[in-house]
Amino acid sequence: MGEMIIPELPKQTTNQDKSFIDAILGKHEVKVPGDFALKVVEFSEMVYKSAGYKPYEMDEE
């Protein structure tokens, strides 16, 4: 195998949770549009699918 690559992430400049709550409280507008969040979810689902992940399904009683 080749050498392990360790990604360097940029320094976090915002707290997404606080920003979301502040938007709900009317302190400012939503800083991340919903269509961007949808793309993040779709990307995450593709990663899980490519790794062979299958969600747990509960048995119906």
mmCIF file of the N, C-alpha and C atoms, coordinates in Angstrom:
data_MODEL
# 
_entry.id   MODEL 
# 
loop_
_atom_site.group_PDB 
_atom_site.id 
_atom_site.type_symbol 
_atom_site.label_atom_id 
_atom_site.label_alt_id 
_atom_site.label_comp_id 
_atom_site.label_asym_id 
_atom_site.label_entity_id 
_atom_site.label_seq_id 
_atom_site.pdbx_PDB_ins_code 
_atom_site.Cartn_x 
_atom_site.Cartn_y 
_atom_site.Cartn_z 
_atom_site.occupancy 
_atom_site.B_iso_or_equiv 
_atom_site.pdbx_formal_charge 
_atom_site.auth_seq_id 
_atom_site.auth_comp_id 
_atom_site.auth_asym_id 
_atom_site.auth_atom_id 
_atom_site.pdbx_PDB_model_num 
ATOM 1   N N  . MET A 1 1  ? 0.836   -1.193 0.000  1.00 0.00 ? 1  MET A N  1 
ATOM 2   C CA . MET A 1 1  ? 0.000   0.000  0.000  1.00 0.00 ? 1  MET A CA 1 
ATOM 3   C C  . MET A 1 1  ? 0.874   1.247  0.000  1.00 0.00 ? 1  MET A C  1 
ATOM 4   N N  . GLY A 1 2  ? 0.283   2.323  -0.454 1.00 0.00 ? 2  GLY A N  1 
ATOM 5   C CA . GLY A 1 2  ? 1.004   3.580  -0.480 1.00 0.00 ? 2  GLY A CA 1 
ATOM 6   C C  . GLY A 1 2  ? 0.996   4.265  0.875  1.00 0.00 ? 2  GLY A C  1 
ATOM 7   N N  . GLU A 1 3  ? 1.592   5.412  0.903  1.00 0.00 ? 3  GLU A N  1 
ATOM 8   C CA . GLU A 1 3  ? 1.672   6.196  2.132  1.00 0.00 ? 3  GLU A CA 1 
ATOM 9   C C  . GLU A 1 3  ? 0.295   6.750  2.502  1.00 0.00 ? 3  GLU A C  1 
ATOM 10  N N  . MET A 1 4  ? -0.031  6.702  3.810  1.00 0.00 ? 4  MET A N  1 
ATOM 11  C CA . MET A 1 4  ? -1.326  7.205  4.253  1.00 0.00 ? 4  MET A CA 1 
ATOM 12  C C  . MET A 1 4  ? -1.385  8.715  4.088  1.00 0.00 ? 4  MET A C  1 
ATOM 13  N N  . ILE A 1 5  ? -2.510  9.193  3.569  1.00 0.00 ? 5  ILE A N  1 
ATOM 14  C CA . ILE A 1 5  ? -2.711  10.621 3.377  1.00 0.00 ? 5  ILE A CA 1 
ATOM 15  C C  . ILE A 1 5  ? -3.606  11.124 4.502  1.00 0.00 ? 5  ILE A C  1 
ATOM 16  N N  . ILE A 1 6  ? -3.128  12.101 5.230  1.00 0.00 ? 6  ILE A N  1 
ATOM 17  C CA . ILE A 1 6  ? -3.921  12.703 6.302  1.00 0.00 ? 6  ILE A CA 1 
ATOM 18  C C  . ILE A 1 6  ? -4.349  14.087 5.826  1.00 0.00 ? 6  ILE A C  1 
ATOM 19  N N  . PRO A 1 7  ? -5.669  14.273 5.603  1.00 0.00 ? 7  PRO A N  1 
ATOM 20  C CA . PRO A 1 7  ? -6.130  15.561 5.081  1.00 0.00 ? 7  PRO A CA 1 
ATOM 21  C C  . PRO A 1 7  ? -5.962  16.672 6.120  1.00 0.00 ? 7  PRO A C  1 
ATOM 22  N N  . GLU A 1 8  ? -5.685  17.859 5.645  1.00 0.00 ? 8  GLU A N  1 
ATOM 23  C CA . GLU A 1 8  ? -5.604  19.023 6.512  1.00 0.00 ? 8  GLU A CA 1 
ATOM 24  C C  . GLU A 1 8  ? -6.890  19.813 6.334  1.00 0.00 ? 8  GLU A C  1 
ATOM 25  N N  . LEU A 1 9  ? -7.667  19.872 7.388  1.00 0.00 ? 9  LEU A N  1 
ATOM 26  C CA . LEU A 1 9  ? -8.935  20.584 7.340  1.00 0.00 ? 9  LEU A CA 1 
ATOM 27  C C  . LEU A 1 9  ? -8.728  22.047 7.700  1.00 0.00 ? 9  LEU A C  1 
ATOM 28  N N  . PRO A 1 10 ? -9.506  22.933 7.074  1.00 0.00 ? 10 PRO A N  1 
ATOM 29  C CA . PRO A 1 10 ? -9.379  24.352 7.428  1.00 0.00 ? 10 PRO A CA 1 
ATOM 30  C C  . PRO A 1 10 ? -9.881  24.585 8.851  1.00 0.00 ? 10 PRO A C  1 
ATOM 31  N N  . LYS A 1 11 ? -9.402  25.624 9.483  1.00 0.00 ? 11 LYS A N  1 
ATOM 32  C CA . LYS A 1 11 ? -9.821  25.972 10.828 1.00 0.00 ? 11 LYS A CA 1 
ATOM 33  C C  . LYS A 1 11 ? -11.316 26.314 10.815 1.00 0.00 ? 11 LYS A C  1 
ATOM 34  N N  . GLN A 1 12 ? -12.049 25.790 11.790 1.00 0.00 ? 12 GLN A N  1 
ATOM 35  C CA . GLN A 1 12 ? -13.483 26.057 11.871 1.00 0.00 ? 12 GLN A CA 1 
ATOM 36  C C  . GLN A 1 12 ? -13.691 27.516 12.245 1.00 0.00 ? 12 GLN A C  1 
ATOM 37  N N  . THR A 1 13 ? -14.521 28.202 11.471 1.00 0.00 ? 13 THR A N  1 
ATOM 38  C CA . THR A 1 13 ? -14.754 29.627 11.729 1.00 0.00 ? 13 THR A CA 1 
ATOM 39  C C  . THR A 1 13 ? -16.153 29.902 12.253 1.00 0.00 ? 13 THR A C  1 
ATOM 40  N N  . THR A 1 14 ? -17.032 28.916 12.166 1.00 0.00 ? 14 THR A N  1 
ATOM 41  C CA . THR A 1 14 ? -18.388 29.106 12.673 1.00 0.00 ? 14 THR A CA 1 
ATOM 42  C C  . THR A 1 14 ? -18.825 27.870 13.442 1.00 0.00 ? 14 THR A C  1 
ATOM 43  N N  . ASN A 1 15 ? -19.817 28.044 14.286 1.00 0.00 ? 15 ASN A N  1 
ATOM 44  C CA . ASN A 1 15 ? -20.436 26.938 14.992 1.00 0.00 ? 15 ASN A CA 1 
ATOM 45  C C  . ASN A 1 15 ? -21.795 26.720 14.326 1.00 0.00 ? 15 ASN A C  1 
ATOM 46  N N  . GLN A 1 16 ? -21.902 25.662 13.509 1.00 0.00 ? 16 GLN A N  1 
ATOM 47  C CA . GLN A 1 16 ? -23.112 25.453 12.716 1.00 0.00 ? 16 GLN A CA 1 
ATOM 48  C C  . GLN A 1 16 ? -24.349 25.305 13.586 1.00 0.00 ? 16 GLN A C  1 
ATOM 49  N N  . ASP A 1 17 ? -24.226 24.612 14.720 1.00 0.00 ? 17 ASP A N  1 
ATOM 50  C CA . ASP A 1 17 ? -25.381 24.422 15.598 1.00 0.00 ? 17 ASP A CA 1 
ATOM 51  C C  . ASP A 1 17 ? -25.861 25.750 16.157 1.00 0.00 ? 17 ASP A C  1 
ATOM 52  N N  . LYS A 1 18 ? -24.938 26.568 16.658 1.00 0.00 ? 18 LYS A N  1 
ATOM 53  C CA . LYS A 1 18 ? -25.313 27.869 17.208 1.00 0.00 ? 18 LYS A CA 1 
ATOM 54  C C  . LYS A 1 18 ? -25.909 28.754 16.121 1.00 0.00 ? 18 LYS A C  1 
ATOM 55  N N  . SER A 1 19 ? -25.320 28.715 14.948 1.00 0.00 ? 19 SER A N  1 
ATOM 56  C CA . SER A 1 19 ? -25.828 29.518 13.837 1.00 0.00 ? 19 SER A CA 1 
ATOM 57  C C  . SER A 1 19 ? -27.264 29.124 13.489 1.00 0.00 ? 19 SER A C  1 
ATOM 58  N N  . PHE A 1 20 ? -27.544 27.820 13.461 1.00 0.00 ? 20 PHE A N  1 
ATOM 59  C CA . PHE A 1 20 ? -28.893 27.331 13.164 1.00 0.00 ? 20 PHE A CA 1 
ATOM 60  C C  . PHE A 1 20 ? -29.883 27.798 14.222 1.00 0.00 ? 20 PHE A C  1 
ATOM 61  N N  . ILE A 1 21 ? -29.513 27.660 15.489 1.00 0.00 ? 21 ILE A N  1 
ATOM 62  C CA . ILE A 1 21 ? -30.400 28.078 16.583 1.00 0.00 ? 21 ILE A CA 1 
ATOM 63  C C  . ILE A 1 21 ? -30.615 29.586 16.545 1.00 0.00 ? 21 ILE A C  1 
ATOM 64  N N  . ASP A 1 22 ? -29.553 30.357 16.308 1.00 0.00 ? 22 ASP A N  1 
ATOM 65  C CA . ASP A 1 22 ? -29.696 31.808 16.221 1.00 0.00 ? 22 ASP A CA 1 
ATOM 66  C C  . ASP A 1 22 ? -30.626 32.210 15.083 1.00 0.00 ? 22 ASP A C  1 
ATOM 67  N N  . ALA A 1 23 ? -30.588 31.486 13.966 1.00 0.00 ? 23 ALA A N  1 
ATOM 68  C CA . ALA A 1 23 ? -31.500 31.776 12.853 1.00 0.00 ? 23 ALA A CA 1 
ATOM 69  C C  . ALA A 1 23 ? -32.937 31.495 13.263 1.00 0.00 ? 23 ALA A C  1 
ATOM 70  N N  . ILE A 1 24 ? -33.170 30.394 13.991 1.00 0.00 ? 24 ILE A N  1 
ATOM 71  C CA . ILE A 1 24 ? -34.523 30.081 14.465 1.00 0.00 ? 24 ILE A CA 1 
ATOM 72  C C  . ILE A 1 24 ? -35.021 31.175 15.406 1.00 0.00 ? 24 ILE A C  1 
ATOM 73  N N  . LEU A 1 25 ? -34.121 31.690 16.249 1.00 0.00 ? 25 LEU A N  1 
ATOM 74  C CA . LEU A 1 25 ? -34.494 32.727 17.210 1.00 0.00 ? 25 LEU A CA 1 
ATOM 75  C C  . LEU A 1 25 ? -34.615 34.110 16.571 1.00 0.00 ? 25 LEU A C  1 
ATOM 76  N N  . GLY A 1 26 ? -34.327 34.193 15.275 1.00 0.00 ? 26 GLY A N  1 
ATOM 77  C CA . GLY A 1 26 ? -34.464 35.459 14.556 1.00 0.00 ? 26 GLY A CA 1 
ATOM 78  C C  . GLY A 1 26 ? -33.290 36.405 14.748 1.00 0.00 ? 26 GLY A C  1 
ATOM 79  N N  . LYS A 1 27 ? -32.161 35.908 15.240 1.00 0.00 ? 27 LYS A N  1 
ATOM 80  C CA . LYS A 1 27 ? -30.999 36.766 15.459 1.00 0.00 ? 27 LYS A CA 1 
ATOM 81  C C  . LYS A 1 27 ? -30.266 37.097 14.165 1.00 0.00 ? 27 LYS A C  1 
ATOM 82  N N  . HIS A 1 28 ? -30.408 36.242 13.149 1.00 0.00 ? 28 HIS A N  1 
ATOM 83  C CA . HIS A 1 28 ? -29.833 36.504 11.823 1.00 0.00 ? 28 HIS A CA 1 
ATOM 84  C C  . HIS A 1 28 ? -30.463 35.549 10.817 1.00 0.00 ? 28 HIS A C  1 
ATOM 85  N N  . GLU A 1 29 ? -30.186 35.779 9.555  1.00 0.00 ? 29 GLU A N  1 
ATOM 86  C CA . GLU A 1 29 ? -30.702 34.914 8.498  1.00 0.00 ? 29 GLU A CA 1 
ATOM 87  C C  . GLU A 1 29 ? -29.947 33.581 8.503  1.00 0.00 ? 29 GLU A C  1 
ATOM 88  N N  . VAL A 1 30 ? -30.542 32.574 7.892  1.00 0.00 ? 30 VAL A N  1 
ATOM 89  C CA . VAL A 1 30 ? -29.874 31.283 7.756  1.00 0.00 ? 30 VAL A CA 1 
ATOM 90  C C  . VAL A 1 30 ? -28.639 31.478 6.888  1.00 0.00 ? 30 VAL A C  1 
ATOM 91  N N  . LYS A 1 31 ? -27.485 31.020 7.370  1.00 0.00 ? 31 LYS A N  1 
ATOM 92  C CA . LYS A 1 31 ? -26.231 31.246 6.650  1.00 0.00 ? 31 LYS A CA 1 
ATOM 93  C C  . LYS A 1 31 ? -25.920 30.157 5.634  1.00 0.00 ? 31 LYS A C  1 
ATOM 94  N N  . VAL A 1 32 ? -26.520 28.982 5.791  1.00 0.00 ? 32 VAL A N  1 
ATOM 95  C CA . VAL A 1 32 ? -26.297 27.890 4.846  1.00 0.00 ? 32 VAL A CA 1 
ATOM 96  C C  . VAL A 1 32 ? -27.645 27.536 4.215  1.00 0.00 ? 32 VAL A C  1 
ATOM 97  N N  . PRO A 1 33 ? -27.780 27.716 2.908  1.00 0.00 ? 33 PRO A N  1 
ATOM 98  C CA . PRO A 1 33 ? -29.062 27.428 2.261  1.00 0.00 ? 33 PRO A CA 1 
ATOM 99  C C  . PRO A 1 33 ? -29.403 25.938 2.283  1.00 0.00 ? 33 PRO A C  1 
ATOM 100 N N  . GLY A 1 34 ? -30.687 25.645 2.265  1.00 0.00 ? 34 GLY A N  1 
ATOM 101 C CA . GLY A 1 34 ? -31.168 24.270 2.323  1.00 0.00 ? 34 GLY A CA 1 
ATOM 102 C C  . GLY A 1 34 ? -30.665 23.405 1.189  1.00 0.00 ? 34 GLY A C  1 
ATOM 103 N N  . ASP A 1 35 ? -30.503 23.983 -0.016 1.00 0.00 ? 35 ASP A N  1 
ATOM 104 C CA . ASP A 1 35 ? -30.039 23.159 -1.144 1.00 0.00 ? 35 ASP A CA 1 
ATOM 105 C C  . ASP A 1 35 ? -28.601 22.677 -0.923 1.00 0.00 ? 35 ASP A C  1 
ATOM 106 N N  . PHE A 1 36 ? -27.790 23.457 -0.210 1.00 0.00 ? 36 PHE A N  1 
ATOM 107 C CA . PHE A 1 36 ? -26.435 23.002 0.119  1.00 0.00 ? 36 PHE A CA 1 
ATOM 108 C C  . PHE A 1 36 ? -26.503 21.840 1.104  1.00 0.00 ? 36 PHE A C  1 
ATOM 109 N N  . ALA A 1 37 ? -27.365 21.970 2.117  1.00 0.00 ? 37 ALA A N  1 
ATOM 110 C CA . ALA A 1 37 ? -27.523 20.895 3.105  1.00 0.00 ? 37 ALA A CA 1 
ATOM 111 C C  . ALA A 1 37 ? -27.983 19.610 2.424  1.00 0.00 ? 37 ALA A C  1 
ATOM 112 N N  . LEU A 1 38 ? -28.880 19.727 1.452  1.00 0.00 ? 38 LEU A N  1 
ATOM 113 C CA . LEU A 1 38 ? -29.355 18.563 0.712  1.00 0.00 ? 38 LEU A CA 1 
ATOM 114 C C  . LEU A 1 38 ? -28.199 17.883 -0.023 1.00 0.00 ? 38 LEU A C  1 
ATOM 115 N N  . LYS A 1 39 ? -27.316 18.672 -0.625 1.00 0.00 ? 39 LYS A N  1 
ATOM 116 C CA . LYS A 1 39 ? -26.160 18.101 -1.325 1.00 0.00 ? 39 LYS A CA 1 
ATOM 117 C C  . LYS A 1 39 ? -25.247 17.358 -0.355 1.00 0.00 ? 39 LYS A C  1 
ATOM 118 N N  . VAL A 1 40 ? -25.093 17.881 0.860  1.00 0.00 ? 40 VAL A N  1 
ATOM 119 C CA . VAL A 1 40 ? -24.259 17.212 1.864  1.00 0.00 ? 40 VAL A CA 1 
ATOM 120 C C  . VAL A 1 40 ? -24.870 15.866 2.236  1.00 0.00 ? 40 VAL A C  1 
ATOM 121 N N  . VAL A 1 41 ? -26.193 15.837 2.430  1.00 0.00 ? 41 VAL A N  1 
ATOM 122 C CA . VAL A 1 41 ? -26.879 14.586 2.773  1.00 0.00 ? 41 VAL A CA 1 
ATOM 123 C C  . VAL A 1 41 ? -26.758 13.586 1.628  1.00 0.00 ? 41 VAL A C  1 
ATOM 124 N N  . GLU A 1 42 ? -26.959 14.038 0.397  1.00 0.00 ? 42 GLU A N  1 
ATOM 125 C CA . GLU A 1 42 ? -26.850 13.142 -0.757 1.00 0.00 ? 42 GLU A CA 1 
ATOM 126 C C  . GLU A 1 42 ? -25.431 12.576 -0.873 1.00 0.00 ? 42 GLU A C  1 
ATOM 127 N N  . PHE A 1 43 ? -24.427 13.419 -0.651 1.00 0.00 ? 43 PHE A N  1 
ATOM 128 C CA . PHE A 1 43 ? -23.043 12.955 -0.698 1.00 0.00 ? 43 PHE A CA 1 
ATOM 129 C C  . PHE A 1 43 ? -22.783 11.916 0.392  1.00 0.00 ? 43 PHE A C  1 
ATOM 130 N N  . SER A 1 44 ? -23.269 12.201 1.591  1.00 0.00 ? 44 SER A N  1 
ATOM 131 C CA . SER A 1 44 ? -23.083 11.259 2.708  1.00 0.00 ? 44 SER A CA 1 
ATOM 132 C C  . SER A 1 44 ? -23.724 9.913  2.402  1.00 0.00 ? 44 SER A C  1 
ATOM 133 N N  . GLU A 1 45 ? -24.909 9.937  1.816  1.00 0.00 ? 45 GLU A N  1 
ATOM 134 C CA . GLU A 1 45 ? -25.584 8.687  1.452  1.00 0.00 ? 45 GLU A CA 1 
ATOM 135 C C  . GLU A 1 45 ? -24.797 7.918  0.399  1.00 0.00 ? 45 GLU A C  1 
ATOM 136 N N  . MET A 1 46 ? -24.181 8.632  -0.557 1.00 0.00 ? 46 MET A N  1 
ATOM 137 C CA . MET A 1 46 ? -23.368 7.963  -1.575 1.00 0.00 ? 46 MET A CA 1 
ATOM 138 C C  . MET A 1 46 ? -22.149 7.298  -0.950 1.00 0.00 ? 46 MET A C  1 
ATOM 139 N N  . VAL A 1 47 ? -21.547 7.956  0.041  1.00 0.00 ? 47 VAL A N  1 
ATOM 140 C CA . VAL A 1 47 ? -20.387 7.384  0.725  1.00 0.00 ? 47 VAL A CA 1 
ATOM 141 C C  . VAL A 1 47 ? -20.794 6.093  1.429  1.00 0.00 ? 47 VAL A C  1 
ATOM 142 N N  . TYR A 1 48 ? -21.904 6.141  2.182  1.00 0.00 ? 48 TYR A N  1 
ATOM 143 C CA . TYR A 1 48 ? -22.375 4.939  2.873  1.00 0.00 ? 48 TYR A CA 1 
ATOM 144 C C  . TYR A 1 48 ? -22.670 3.817  1.883  1.00 0.00 ? 48 TYR A C  1 
ATOM 145 N N  . LYS A 1 49 ? -23.341 4.150  0.775  1.00 0.00 ? 49 LYS A N  1 
ATOM 146 C CA . LYS A 1 49 ? -23.699 3.132  -0.217 1.00 0.00 ? 49 LYS A CA 1 
ATOM 147 C C  . LYS A 1 49 ? -22.453 2.516  -0.837 1.00 0.00 ? 49 LYS A C  1 
ATOM 148 N N  . SER A 1 50 ? -21.459 3.341  -1.155 1.00 0.00 ? 50 SER A N  1 
ATOM 149 C CA . SER A 1 50 ? -20.242 2.808  -1.786 1.00 0.00 ? 50 SER A CA 1 
ATOM 150 C C  . SER A 1 50 ? -19.463 1.915  -0.821 1.00 0.00 ? 50 SER A C  1 
ATOM 151 N N  . ALA A 1 51 ? -19.656 2.124  0.475  1.00 0.00 ? 51 ALA A N  1 
ATOM 152 C CA . ALA A 1 51 ? -18.972 1.296  1.479  1.00 0.00 ? 51 ALA A CA 1 
ATOM 153 C C  . ALA A 1 51 ? -19.756 0.025  1.796  1.00 0.00 ? 51 ALA A C  1 
ATOM 154 N N  . GLY A 1 52 ? -20.918 -0.145 1.152  1.00 0.00 ? 52 GLY A N  1 
ATOM 155 C CA . GLY A 1 52 ? -21.713 -1.341 1.369  1.00 0.00 ? 52 GLY A CA 1 
ATOM 156 C C  . GLY A 1 52 ? -22.595 -1.282 2.604  1.00 0.00 ? 52 GLY A C  1 
ATOM 157 N N  . TYR A 1 53 ? -22.763 -0.089 3.161  1.00 0.00 ? 53 TYR A N  1 
ATOM 158 C CA . TYR A 1 53 ? -23.591 0.067  4.357  1.00 0.00 ? 53 TYR A CA 1 
ATOM 159 C C  . TYR A 1 53 ? -25.054 -0.175 4.025  1.00 0.00 ? 53 TYR A C  1 
ATOM 160 N N  . LYS A 1 54 ? -25.711 -0.941 4.865  1.00 0.00 ? 54 LYS A N  1 
ATOM 161 C CA . LYS A 1 54 ? -27.146 -1.153 4.721  1.00 0.00 ? 54 LYS A CA 1 
ATOM 162 C C  . LYS A 1 54 ? -27.800 -0.754 6.039  1.00 0.00 ? 54 LYS A C  1 
ATOM 163 N N  . PRO A 1 55 ? -28.769 0.149  6.003  1.00 0.00 ? 55 PRO A N  1 
ATOM 164 C CA . PRO A 1 55 ? -29.395 0.597  7.242  1.00 0.00 ? 55 PRO A CA 1 
ATOM 165 C C  . PRO A 1 55 ? -30.101 -0.539 7.979  1.00 0.00 ? 55 PRO A C  1 
ATOM 166 N N  . TYR A 1 56 ? -30.101 -0.440 9.275  1.00 0.00 ? 56 TYR A N  1 
ATOM 167 C CA . TYR A 1 56 ? -30.781 -1.438 10.102 1.00 0.00 ? 56 TYR A CA 1 
ATOM 168 C C  . TYR A 1 56 ? -32.279 -1.318 9.909  1.00 0.00 ? 56 TYR A C  1 
ATOM 169 N N  . GLU A 1 57 ? -32.939 -2.417 9.658  1.00 0.00 ? 57 GLU A N  1 
ATOM 170 C CA . GLU A 1 57 ? -34.388 -2.414 9.496  1.00 0.00 ? 57 GLU A CA 1 
ATOM 171 C C  . GLU A 1 57 ? -35.004 -3.170 10.659 1.00 0.00 ? 57 GLU A C  1 
ATOM 172 N N  . MET A 1 58 ? -35.919 -2.522 11.350 1.00 0.00 ? 58 MET A N  1 
ATOM 173 C CA . MET A 1 58 ? -36.576 -3.146 12.488 1.00 0.00 ? 58 MET A CA 1 
ATOM 174 C C  . MET A 1 58 ? -37.635 -4.130 11.996 1.00 0.00 ? 58 MET A C  1 
ATOM 175 N N  . ASP A 1 59 ? -37.761 -5.221 12.680 1.00 0.00 ? 59 ASP A N  1 
ATOM 176 C CA . ASP A 1 59 ? -38.806 -6.199 12.361 1.00 0.00 ? 59 ASP A CA 1 
ATOM 177 C C  . ASP A 1 59 ? -40.156 -5.642 12.771 1.00 0.00 ? 59 ASP A C  1 
ATOM 178 N N  . GLU A 1 60 ? -41.137 -5.841 11.918 1.00 0.00 ? 60 GLU A N  1 
ATOM 179 C CA . GLU A 1 60 ? -42.494 -5.424 12.266 1.00 0.00 ? 60 GLU A CA 1 
ATOM 180 C C  . GLU A 1 60 ? -43.096 -6.469 13.192 1.00 0.00 ? 60 GLU A C  1 
ATOM 181 N N  . GLU A 1 61 ? -43.775 -5.996 14.203 1.00 0.00 ? 61 GLU A N  1 
ATOM 182 C CA . GLU A 1 61 ? -44.377 -6.943 15.158 1.00 0.00 ? 61 GLU A CA 1 
ATOM 183 C C  . GLU A 1 61 ? -45.812 -7.232 14.808 1.00 0.00 ? 61 GLU A C  1 
# 
